[in-house]
Amino acid sequence: MSKLEEFKEFQAKISRYSQAIALMHWDLETNAPNNAFEYRSKALGELMEALFRMSVSDQMGEFLDYFSKKENYDELSEIDQAMVRVTKKDFDKFKKLPPQLVRKLAETTSKAGHFWKKAREENNFSLFEPYLQEVVSLEKEQAEALGYEKNRYDALLDLFEPGMKTETVKGTINYLKEYLLPFLKELLEKGKEPRYDFFEGDFDVNKQKELSLEALKFMNFDFDSGRMDMSAHPFTTKIGPKDVRITTRYNNKDLRYSLFSTMHEGGHALYELHIPEEFSETPLDEGASMAVHESQSRFWENIIGRGPHFWVFFSKKLKDIFPSFEGISSDELYKGVNIVKKDFIRTEADEVTYNFHIMLRFEIEEALINDRIKVNELPTVWNDKMKEYLGIVPANDAVGVLQDVHWSNGQFGYFPSYMLGNLYSAQLFSKLKKDLKDYPSQIEKGDSKEVLNWMVENVHKYGKMYEPEELLKKVTGETLNPKYFVEYIKEKFSAIYGL
């Protein structure tokens, strides 16, 4: 066995531990009985520590020392060079973390997730507070161990969006606020709100599932390599090669929620399913970053799923499953899924207000990680921020500070990925429209193959070979530019609201 083959076999071993952990996480969120969480948390902690120790082991260090030498590195293929680069960056970063901290984080977040669910169900933040306090303390410890130049939050942000800085996020937020806050005001004060009452009623959950599966079929989701289940918070998990699982959640009073959650998670799944098989069981077998991942989910959910061409095709599917929609035109359906409202729930927010939900979460968690606010102040700070951005105050914490799973999972630094993903998707869409001039007629016929293939050729096929900024420049010719998102929003919603 050559040195390279040995290295790849070692990477595959690490990947197989990851697959076991992913499967246990998925089961905990979907099928595990309530009382399983405590011992499952310990098992996950044990496996996470073992995985971590392998990832930063002396053996890994020896492989990287060998392949980082110029004469050895230059002999590698472009793909293998990328594998070495990505592995070395992670190795250098995670070598700074004590294994016991990694284990403690895995155990604590598993428990915190259980109590987050309980607190949300009972609308009682105090049930979650002590566990969140422990997660926040561990996240600060992790940030200090990883190191940073100016802002402690940068260390956590970099885990999800390599190369991104807090200052860049703040600058992007200021740009979006400058253009979109006045536009939102104009839209709600001067625009004509379309009809959407036909989306409210009593919709059988089994039929909603049927509708969601039809949307996945339209997206060319591979049901032999993926599946759909139900969970408290919709998510996507890649268990391993050829095994990507999504979950959704149903609201029998409004079918839009499950439909768009499914398309969102389906977008994540398509990305994972189309990373080349030659990347399997290597560090390249994942998305470029969480924001690039979100660009794919938001593209299918919003640009396609909430676009006019999709509803020309999908209105028939909707009416076949729910005959109550007979007599409603595809244009009315399109406008009905694009209602702009100041709402409390991030996952139900429209495209115009969605980023404001992300801004307040970013500002809160950045302040929390930098000790400017405390965990017990979160419900009050949250409500104050909601009033500042959207002029509304949640009636309770279940629709306020307790609505998201991310903090219980220790995902501090993740939320900006959603906003950046929206911006990336609009920038990619601008290029796609130039390359595929007849894409509207294809979507209207129910054919999304060319659109999917464009994403595969420009984004998916690179896996984690390139960092986000490099990938975006490679595809669109420029780095992140929020103007594409602002133009997309203004053009779309001015037409819908008759401005």
C-alpha positions as CSV (number, residue, x, y, z in Angstrom):
1,M,0.0,0.0,0.0
2,S,1.4,3.4,-1.0
3,K,1.8,6.3,1.5
4,L,-1.2,8.0,-0.3
5,E,-3.3,4.9,0.0
6,E,-2.5,4.6,3.7
7,F,-3.5,8.3,4.2
8,K,-6.8,7.8,2.4
9,E,-7.5,4.6,4.4
10,F,-6.9,6.6,7.6
11,Q,-9.2,9.3,6.4
12,A,-11.9,6.7,5.6
13,K,-11.6,5.3,9.1
14,I,-12.3,8.8,10.5
15,S,-15.2,9.1,8.2
16,R,-16.8,5.9,9.4
17,Y,-16.7,7.1,13.0
18,S,-18.4,10.3,11.7
19,Q,-21.1,8.1,10.0
20,A,-21.9,6.3,13.2
21,I,-22.1,9.6,15.1
22,A,-24.4,11.1,12.4
23,L,-26.7,8.1,12.5
24,M,-27.0,8.3,16.3
25,H,-27.7,12.1,16.1
26,W,-30.4,11.5,13.4
27,D,-32.0,8.8,15.5
28,L,-32.0,10.9,18.6
29,E,-33.9,13.6,16.7
30,T,-36.4,11.4,14.9
31,N,-37.1,8.0,16.5
32,A,-35.3,7.6,19.9
33,P,-37.6,7.3,23.0
34,N,-37.6,10.2,25.4
35,N,-35.6,8.5,28.1
36,A,-32.8,7.5,25.7
37,F,-31.1,11.0,25.7
38,E,-28.9,10.6,28.8
39,Y,-27.1,7.4,27.8
40,R,-27.1,8.4,24.2
41,S,-25.4,11.6,25.1
42,K,-22.6,9.6,26.9
43,A,-22.2,7.3,23.9
44,L,-22.0,10.3,21.5
45,G,-19.5,12.0,23.8
46,E,-17.3,8.8,23.8
47,L,-17.4,8.5,20.0
48,M,-16.8,12.2,19.4
49,E,-13.7,12.1,21.6
50,A,-12.4,9.0,19.8
51,L,-13.0,10.7,16.4
52,F,-11.4,13.9,17.6
53,R,-8.3,12.0,18.9
54,M,-7.8,10.3,15.5
55,S,-8.2,13.6,13.7
56,V,-5.4,15.3,15.7
57,S,-3.3,12.2,16.3
58,D,0.5,11.9,15.8
59,Q,-0.3,9.6,12.9
60,M,-2.4,12.3,11.2
61,G,0.4,14.8,11.9
62,E,3.0,12.5,10.3
63,F,0.9,12.1,7.1
64,L,0.4,15.8,6.9
65,D,4.1,16.6,7.4
66,Y,5.0,14.1,4.7
67,F,2.4,15.4,2.1
68,S,3.0,19.1,2.9
69,K,6.6,18.8,1.7
70,K,6.9,20.5,-1.6
71,E,8.3,17.6,-3.5
72,N,5.6,15.2,-2.2
73,Y,2.7,17.8,-2.5
74,D,3.6,18.6,-6.1
75,E,3.3,15.0,-7.1
76,L,-0.3,14.8,-5.9
77,S,-3.4,15.4,-8.2
78,E,-5.4,18.6,-7.8
79,I,-8.0,16.7,-5.8
80,D,-5.5,15.1,-3.4
81,Q,-3.7,18.4,-2.9
82,A,-7.1,19.9,-1.9
83,M,-7.6,17.0,0.5
84,V,-4.2,17.7,2.1
85,R,-4.9,21.5,2.4
86,V,-8.3,21.0,4.0
87,T,-7.1,18.3,6.4
88,K,-4.1,20.4,7.4
89,K,-6.2,23.5,8.1
90,D,-8.5,21.5,10.3
91,F,-5.7,19.6,12.0
92,D,-3.9,22.9,12.8
93,K,-7.1,24.4,14.1
94,F,-8.4,21.4,16.2
95,K,-5.0,20.5,17.6
96,K,-5.5,23.5,19.8
97,L,-8.6,21.9,21.4
98,P,-8.3,19.7,24.5
99,P,-10.0,16.3,23.8
100,Q,-11.9,16.5,27.1
101,L,-13.5,19.8,25.9
102,V,-14.7,18.2,22.7
103,R,-16.2,15.3,24.7
104,K,-17.8,17.7,27.2
105,L,-19.3,19.8,24.3
106,A,-20.8,16.7,22.7
107,E,-22.3,15.4,26.0
108,T,-23.6,18.9,27.1
109,T,-25.2,19.8,23.7
110,S,-27.0,16.4,23.6
111,K,-28.5,17.1,27.0
112,A,-29.2,20.7,26.2
113,G,-31.1,19.6,23.0
114,H,-33.4,17.5,25.2
115,F,-34.1,20.3,27.6
116,W,-34.5,22.9,24.8
117,K,-37.4,20.7,23.4
118,K,-39.0,20.5,26.8
119,A,-38.6,24.2,27.5
120,R,-40.1,25.1,24.1
121,E,-43.1,22.7,24.7
122,E,-43.8,24.1,28.1
123,N,-42.9,27.7,27.1
124,N,-40.5,27.9,30.1
125,F,-37.0,29.4,29.3
126,S,-35.8,28.6,32.9
127,L,-35.8,24.8,32.1
128,F,-33.3,25.4,29.4
129,E,-31.3,28.2,30.9
130,P,-28.8,26.2,33.1
131,Y,-27.9,23.9,30.1
132,L,-27.6,26.8,27.7
133,Q,-25.3,28.5,30.3
134,E,-23.0,25.5,30.3
135,V,-23.0,25.4,26.4
136,V,-22.1,29.1,26.2
137,S,-19.3,28.7,28.7
138,L,-17.9,25.8,26.7
139,E,-18.2,27.7,23.5
140,K,-16.2,30.6,25.0
141,E,-13.6,28.1,26.1
142,Q,-13.5,26.7,22.6
143,A,-13.1,30.1,21.0
144,E,-10.2,30.9,23.4
145,A,-8.5,27.6,22.6
146,L,-8.9,28.1,18.8
147,G,-7.6,31.7,19.0
148,Y,-8.6,34.9,17.2
149,E,-7.1,38.3,16.3
150,K,-9.8,40.9,17.2
151,N,-13.1,39.3,18.2
152,R,-13.7,36.1,20.1
153,Y,-16.7,35.4,17.9
154,D,-14.4,35.2,14.8
155,A,-13.1,31.8,16.1
156,L,-16.6,30.3,16.1
157,L,-17.7,32.0,12.8
158,D,-14.7,30.5,11.0
159,L,-15.9,27.0,12.0
160,F,-19.0,27.4,9.7
161,E,-17.8,30.0,7.2
162,P,-14.0,29.7,6.6
163,G,-12.3,33.1,6.2
164,M,-15.4,35.2,7.3
165,K,-14.9,37.9,9.9
166,T,-17.4,39.5,12.3
167,E,-16.6,42.9,10.8
168,T,-17.5,41.7,7.3
169,V,-20.8,40.4,8.6
170,K,-21.5,43.7,10.3
171,G,-20.7,45.6,7.1
172,T,-23.1,43.4,5.1
173,I,-25.8,43.9,7.7
174,N,-25.4,47.7,7.4
175,Y,-25.7,47.5,3.6
176,L,-28.9,45.4,3.7
177,K,-30.5,47.5,6.4
178,E,-29.8,50.7,4.4
179,Y,-31.7,49.3,1.4
180,L,-34.2,46.8,2.8
181,L,-35.6,48.5,5.9
182,P,-37.0,51.5,3.8
183,F,-38.2,49.0,1.1
184,L,-40.1,46.9,3.7
185,K,-41.8,50.1,5.1
186,E,-42.8,51.1,1.5
187,L,-44.0,47.6,0.7
188,L,-46.3,47.4,3.8
189,E,-47.5,51.0,3.6
190,K,-48.0,51.5,-0.1
191,G,-48.2,48.0,-1.6
192,K,-51.3,45.9,-2.3
193,E,-51.2,42.6,-0.3
194,P,-52.2,39.7,-2.5
195,R,-54.8,37.1,-1.4
196,Y,-53.6,34.1,0.5
197,D,-56.7,33.0,2.5
198,F,-56.8,29.8,0.4
199,F,-53.6,28.6,2.1
200,E,-55.3,28.6,5.5
201,G,-57.6,25.7,6.4
202,D,-57.4,22.2,7.6
203,F,-54.9,20.2,5.5
204,D,-54.5,16.4,6.2
205,V,-50.9,15.7,7.2
206,N,-50.7,12.5,5.1
207,K,-51.7,14.5,2.0
208,Q,-49.1,17.2,3.0
209,K,-46.5,14.5,3.0
210,E,-47.7,13.4,-0.5
211,L,-47.3,17.0,-1.6
212,S,-43.8,17.3,-0.1
213,L,-42.7,14.1,-1.9
214,E,-44.0,15.5,-5.2
215,A,-41.8,18.6,-4.6
216,L,-38.8,16.4,-4.0
217,K,-39.5,14.4,-7.2
218,F,-39.6,17.7,-9.1
219,M,-36.2,18.5,-7.6
220,N,-34.8,15.1,-8.8
221,F,-34.2,13.9,-5.2
222,D,-32.7,10.4,-5.3
223,F,-35.0,8.3,-3.0
224,D,-32.6,5.4,-3.3
225,S,-29.9,7.4,-1.6
226,G,-32.1,9.5,0.7
227,R,-35.3,9.6,2.8
228,M,-37.7,12.0,4.5
229,D,-38.9,11.9,8.1
230,M,-40.5,14.2,10.7
231,S,-38.8,16.1,13.5
232,A,-39.4,19.0,15.9
233,H,-37.0,21.2,13.8
234,P,-36.5,20.4,10.1
235,F,-32.9,19.4,9.3
236,T,-30.6,17.5,6.8
237,T,-28.1,14.9,7.8
238,K,-25.5,13.2,5.6
239,I,-25.0,9.8,7.3
240,G,-22.4,8.9,4.7
241,P,-21.9,8.3,1.0
242,K,-25.3,7.7,-0.7
243,D,-27.2,8.2,2.5
244,V,-28.6,11.7,3.0
245,R,-31.7,12.2,5.2
246,I,-34.0,15.1,5.5
247,T,-36.8,15.9,8.0
248,T,-39.8,18.2,7.8
249,R,-42.5,19.3,10.2
250,Y,-46.3,19.6,9.4
251,N,-48.8,22.3,10.4
252,N,-52.3,21.1,9.6
253,K,-53.6,24.7,9.4
254,D,-51.1,25.9,6.7
255,L,-49.5,23.5,4.2
256,R,-46.9,26.1,3.1
257,Y,-44.7,25.4,6.1
258,S,-44.1,21.7,5.3
259,L,-43.8,22.3,1.6
260,F,-41.1,24.9,1.9
261,S,-39.3,23.2,4.7
262,T,-39.1,20.1,2.5
263,M,-37.8,22.1,-0.5
264,H,-35.3,23.9,1.8
265,E,-33.9,20.6,3.3
266,G,-34.1,19.0,-0.2
267,G,-31.8,21.7,-1.5
268,H,-29.2,20.8,1.2
269,A,-29.6,17.1,0.3
270,L,-29.1,17.7,-3.4
271,Y,-25.8,19.4,-2.7
272,E,-24.6,16.4,-0.6
273,L,-25.9,13.8,-3.0
274,H,-24.0,15.4,-6.0
275,I,-20.6,15.7,-4.5
276,P,-18.4,13.3,-6.6
277,E,-18.1,9.8,-5.4
278,E,-14.3,10.0,-5.6
279,F,-14.5,12.4,-2.7
280,S,-16.3,9.8,-0.5
281,E,-14.9,9.2,3.0
282,T,-12.5,12.1,2.6
283,P,-12.7,15.7,4.1
284,L,-13.8,16.9,0.6
285,D,-17.0,15.0,0.8
286,E,-19.0,18.0,2.2
287,G,-20.1,21.5,1.2
288,A,-17.6,24.4,0.8
289,S,-19.2,26.1,3.9
290,M,-22.5,26.3,5.7
291,A,-23.4,29.5,3.8
292,V,-22.7,27.9,0.5
293,H,-24.9,25.0,1.8
294,E,-27.6,27.5,2.7
295,S,-27.3,29.1,-0.8
296,Q,-28.5,25.7,-2.2
297,S,-31.3,25.3,0.3
298,R,-32.6,28.9,-0.1
299,F,-32.2,28.6,-3.9
300,W,-34.6,25.7,-4.1
301,E,-36.9,26.9,-1.4
302,N,-37.2,30.6,-2.5
303,I,-35.8,31.3,-6.0
304,I,-37.4,28.2,-7.5
305,G,-40.1,27.1,-5.0
306,R,-41.4,30.7,-4.4
307,G,-40.9,31.6,-8.0
308,P,-43.6,32.1,-10.7
309,H,-42.5,29.4,-13.1
310,F,-42.6,26.6,-10.5
311,W,-46.3,27.4,-9.7
312,V,-47.3,27.1,-13.4
313,F,-46.2,23.5,-13.1
314,F,-46.9,22.7,-9.4
315,S,-50.4,24.2,-9.2
316,K,-51.8,21.0,-10.9
317,K,-50.0,18.8,-8.4
318,L,-51.4,20.9,-5.6
319,K,-55.0,20.7,-6.9
320,D,-54.7,16.9,-7.5
321,I,-53.9,16.4,-3.9
322,F,-56.0,19.2,-2.4
323,P,-59.1,19.8,-4.7
324,S,-60.0,22.9,-2.5
325,F,-57.5,24.8,-4.6
326,E,-59.5,24.4,-7.8
327,G,-60.3,27.8,-9.3
328,I,-57.2,29.4,-7.9
329,S,-54.8,30.5,-10.7
330,S,-51.0,29.7,-10.7
331,D,-50.4,33.4,-10.5
332,E,-52.5,33.7,-7.3
333,L,-50.8,30.7,-5.8
334,Y,-47.4,32.3,-6.6
335,K,-48.3,35.6,-5.0
336,G,-49.9,33.7,-2.0
337,V,-46.6,32.1,-1.1
338,N,-44.9,35.5,-1.2
339,I,-46.8,37.4,1.5
340,V,-44.6,39.9,3.4
341,K,-45.4,40.0,7.1
342,K,-43.7,41.0,10.3
343,D,-43.7,37.6,11.9
344,F,-42.1,36.1,15.0
345,I,-40.9,32.8,13.5
346,R,-37.7,32.8,11.5
347,T,-38.4,29.6,9.5
348,E,-41.8,31.0,8.5
349,A,-40.4,34.5,7.5
350,D,-40.7,35.8,3.9
351,E,-37.7,36.7,1.8
352,V,-37.9,40.4,2.6
353,T,-37.9,40.1,6.4
354,Y,-35.9,36.8,6.8
355,N,-32.5,38.5,7.1
356,F,-33.7,40.8,9.9
357,H,-34.3,37.6,11.9
358,I,-30.7,36.6,11.3
359,M,-29.3,40.0,12.1
360,L,-30.9,40.0,15.6
361,R,-29.6,36.5,16.3
362,F,-26.1,37.4,15.1
363,E,-26.1,40.5,17.3
364,I,-27.3,38.6,20.3
365,E,-24.9,35.7,20.1
366,E,-21.9,37.9,19.2
367,A,-22.7,40.0,22.4
368,L,-23.2,36.8,24.4
369,I,-19.9,35.2,23.4
370,N,-18.1,38.5,24.1
371,D,-19.6,38.8,27.6
372,R,-21.7,42.0,26.8
373,I,-24.9,40.2,27.8
374,K,-25.7,37.2,30.0
375,V,-27.8,34.0,29.4
376,N,-30.5,35.0,31.9
377,E,-31.0,38.3,29.9
378,L,-31.7,36.5,26.6
379,P,-35.5,36.6,26.6
380,T,-35.6,40.3,27.3
381,V,-32.8,41.2,24.9
382,W,-34.5,39.0,22.2
383,N,-37.8,40.8,22.6
384,D,-36.1,44.2,22.5
385,K,-34.3,43.3,19.3
386,M,-37.6,42.1,17.7
387,K,-39.1,45.4,18.5
388,E,-36.1,47.3,17.1
389,Y,-36.1,45.4,13.8
390,L,-39.7,44.4,13.1
391,G,-41.7,46.5,15.5
392,I,-43.3,43.4,17.2
393,V,-42.8,41.7,20.5
394,P,-43.3,37.9,21.0
395,A,-46.2,36.9,23.3
396,N,-44.0,34.1,24.8
397,D,-40.6,32.6,24.7
398,A,-41.7,29.6,22.6
399,V,-42.1,32.0,19.6
400,G,-39.2,34.1,20.8
401,V,-35.9,33.1,22.2
402,L,-36.7,29.3,22.3
403,Q,-37.7,28.9,18.7
404,D,-34.4,27.7,17.3
405,V,-32.4,24.5,18.0
406,H,-29.0,26.0,17.2
407,W,-27.8,27.3,20.5
408,S,-28.7,24.0,22.3
409,N,-26.5,22.3,19.6
410,G,-23.6,24.7,20.4
411,Q,-23.8,26.2,16.9
412,F,-22.7,29.7,17.8
413,G,-21.5,31.3,14.7
414,Y,-23.9,29.4,12.4
415,F,-26.7,32.0,12.0
416,P,-24.8,34.4,9.7
417,S,-24.6,31.4,7.2
418,Y,-28.4,31.8,6.5
419,M,-28.1,35.5,5.6
420,L,-24.9,34.9,3.6
421,G,-26.5,31.9,1.9
422,N,-29.4,34.2,0.7
423,L,-26.8,36.6,-0.7
424,Y,-24.8,33.8,-2.4
425,S,-27.9,32.2,-3.9
426,A,-29.0,35.6,-5.5
427,Q,-25.5,36.0,-6.9
428,L,-25.4,32.5,-8.3
429,F,-28.9,33.0,-9.7
430,S,-27.8,36.1,-11.5
431,K,-25.1,34.0,-13.3
432,L,-27.5,31.0,-13.9
433,K,-30.0,33.3,-15.7
434,K,-27.3,34.4,-18.1
435,D,-26.2,30.8,-18.8
436,L,-29.7,29.2,-19.0
437,K,-31.8,31.6,-20.8
438,D,-34.7,29.1,-21.3
439,Y,-34.8,27.9,-17.6
440,P,-38.2,29.5,-17.0
441,S,-39.9,27.4,-19.7
442,Q,-38.2,24.2,-18.4
443,I,-39.4,24.8,-14.8
444,E,-42.9,25.5,-16.1
445,K,-42.9,22.0,-17.7
446,G,-41.8,20.5,-14.4
447,D,-38.3,19.9,-15.6
448,S,-35.5,21.0,-13.2
449,K,-32.7,18.8,-14.6
450,E,-30.8,21.6,-16.4
451,V,-31.1,23.9,-13.4
452,L,-29.8,21.1,-11.1
453,N,-27.0,20.2,-13.5
454,W,-25.9,23.9,-13.6
455,M,-25.6,23.8,-9.8
456,V,-23.8,20.4,-9.9
457,E,-21.3,21.7,-12.5
458,N,-20.7,25.0,-10.8
459,V,-21.0,24.3,-7.1
460,H,-21.7,20.6,-6.1
461,K,-18.9,18.9,-8.0
462,Y,-16.2,20.8,-6.1
463,G,-17.3,19.6,-2.6
464,K,-15.0,21.3,-0.1
465,M,-12.1,21.8,-2.6
466,Y,-12.4,25.6,-2.5
467,E,-13.2,28.1,0.3
468,P,-16.5,30.1,-0.2
469,E,-15.0,33.3,-1.5
470,E,-12.8,31.4,-4.0
471,L,-15.7,29.3,-5.2
472,L,-18.0,32.3,-5.6
473,K,-15.4,34.1,-7.6
474,K,-14.7,31.0,-9.8
475,V,-18.5,30.8,-10.6
476,T,-19.6,34.4,-10.8
477,G,-16.4,36.3,-11.4
478,E,-16.6,38.3,-8.2
479,T,-16.6,37.8,-4.4
480,L,-19.6,38.4,-2.3
481,N,-21.7,41.3,-3.5
482,P,-25.0,41.9,-1.6
483,K,-26.4,44.1,-4.4
484,Y,-27.6,41.0,-6.3
485,F,-29.8,40.1,-3.4
486,V,-31.2,43.6,-3.0
487,E,-32.0,43.8,-6.7
488,Y,-33.6,40.4,-6.7
489,I,-35.8,41.3,-3.7
490,K,-36.8,44.7,-5.0
491,E,-37.7,43.5,-8.5
492,K,-39.7,40.5,-7.3
493,F,-41.7,42.1,-4.5
494,S,-42.3,45.4,-6.2
495,A,-44.1,43.4,-9.0
496,I,-46.0,41.2,-6.5
497,Y,-47.2,44.2,-4.4
498,G,-47.8,46.6,-7.4
499,L,-45.3,49.3,-6.5
